[in-house]
Amino acid sequence: MDDFWVFGYGSLMWRPGFDYLEAQRGRLFGYRRALCIYSYVHRGTREKPGLVLGLDHGGSCTGMVFKVSGKNHDPVMAYLRERELVTNVYLERTSPVHLSDGRRITAVCYVADQNHQQFAGHLSADDAASRVSVSEGQSGHNVDYVSSTVEHLKEMKIRDHWLEDVARLMQDSRAS
């Protein structure tokens, strides 16, 4: 089996959980990073759903792309499916990604299923910040999830203005 690529836009960027041959920044067009998935367990409850990241339609997303040895295809794909497809809110796709070195490759990515009950829709930064500010689940407060994500992105020198706005607004609401 040939080597293959995996696109990460959230925690997969800094905690892939699998061996890879190469990693570099890449841009996926047609999708954007968004807090568009309701979390009923890890960052919220059924009564007060939190929000976690998904790839939503529109724009583009800068993330990390990992080249995986073809000999590891089956175990890596099994791991990714276990990690990403727990509630089937994500759809597994292969999409073209532009690498920072100029190459264009095809990568496995997980996009939000807009027809799934956990799809939160296209939220404004204000709406997302309001929901995140009051949600907590088994893995902790939703604010911590968003703050950690923004910090990791900054460390990787990846700007996500919408997510940074959400983080600023939720900090402002907690301070008042």
ABEGO torsion letter per residue (X at the ends): XBBBBBBBABAAAABAGBBBABBBBBBBBGBBBBBABBBAAAABBAABBBBBBBBBBEEBBBBBBBBBBAAAAAAAAAAAAAAAAAAGABBBBBBBBBBAAGBBBBBBBBBBBAABAABAEBBBAAAAAAAAAABBBAAEBAAAAAAAAAAAAAAAGBBBAAAAAAAAAAAAAAAX
